């Protein structure tokens, strides 16, 4: 039996590393009958046990999101925050998306991020939304969290 969900437009669930204006900051999926489950829009799209109408609604919301320009002030700040959150975190070995799971990352304070751009977890996260992102030394120098 499929679980029936509803889009909750009053609270986000997950997505704290998503760019400004991303719908997961303000929307989530909840059980239509009570509060038996809560999940992010992305999770709702992927979950086969959730009803098709809710999955389609979540997919449409995500597909309709228009990303702000990468040079907009709040996005520049977001880039600094993501690079700071993943400071010194690199993919080392493995393949596919699981290589980027936090439990599989290597923390290397001595590594130069400019020499390891393709393996930097922050760059990988930013490129999910801005594939054209090419970090500079200044981007890494501005990196901070909190």
N, C-alpha and C positions, 0 to 999 in steps of 0.2 A: 504494500500500500504506500502510495506517495504521500509525503507530508505537504500540506498546503501552507504557503507562506504569504506574506504581504510586505510591501515596501514600506519601511518606516522612514518618513522624511523629517523626523525630529532628532535623530541621533545617529552618528556614524559608528562603525564597528570595524576596527582595523584601519589600515591605510595611513598610519601616522607618518610614514615616510613618503606618502604620495605628494605630488606637487600641489601648490595652492589651487584652489577652486575644484579640485578633484571631488567627484560626488561621494566617494567613500568617507570623506570627512564629515558629511552631514546626513548620509543615508545608510541604512542597513536593511537586512531582511529578518523578519521575526515570524514566529509561528502565528498563523491567523487565529488560532484558537488557543488563547493563553500565551504564556511566555516560555514555551518548552524549548525553543532554540532561538539563537540570535547569531547572525553571520554577516560577513561582508558581502557586498555585491559580487565581487570576484569569486568568492567561495560559492555563492548561490548559483552562478553560471556553471560552475564545474560539478556541482553535486547532482548525481543522477537520482538520488532519493527524494529530491524536491520536485514539486509539480512543475510542469512545463510552462504554464502561464507566468509563474513567478520568475522562473529562470529566464524566460524571454524578456520580461520587464526589466530585470537587472541588466541583461545583455544590452538592451536598447538604451538604458541610462548611461552605461559605460561607453557605448559606441557614440552617443550624442555629445559626450564631453568634448569641449573645445579647449585644448591646452593653451594656456597663456604664452605669450612670446618668452623665449628663454632669457631675453635681456631685460624683462620687466623686473622692477626692484624686488618684489616679493619672491620671484622665482630665483633671482640671483642669491637672495638670502637662503632660500630652500636648498640650492646647490651647496652653499657653504655648510649648512646644517647636515646634509646627507654625507658630504665628504668628511665632516667632523665625526659623525656617528660611526662611520666605517674607517676612521683613522687607523692606519697600520694593518688593515684587514685585507688579505689577499687570497685568491683562489690558487691552490697549489695541488695539481693533480686532479684526477676525476674528470668527468665529462658531463655535459648536459646541465640542466638546471640544478640538479642535486649538488653539483660541485660548488654552488653558490650558497647552499644552506649554511647558516651561521656555524653549526657544529662541524662543518667541513672546512671552514676558513682557517688560515694561518695568520696569527698576529705577529707581525714583524716590524718592531719599532725602528730598526736600522735600515729597512728597505726604502729606497728612493721611489716615491710614487710616480715620478715622471719617467722612470725607467721601467715601471711595471704597470703602465696605464691599463693595458688590456686585462690584467688580473686584479685590479683594484675593485673591491666590492662596492664602494661608493659610486665609482664611474659606471659600473654595471647597473646599479639601481637607477641612476639618472638616465642612462641610455634606454631603459625600458620605456621612458616617456619622451625622451629627446635623443633619438639615435644619432643625431648629428653632433652631439656634445663632444668636444675635444678640450679636455682640461688644460689649463696653463699652470705654471708654477704659482702664479698669483692666486688661482683658485684653491690650490692646496694650502697656501700661506694664510688665506682667509678662513679656512675650514675651522669650524667650531661646533660644539653641541650644547644646546641649552641656552 
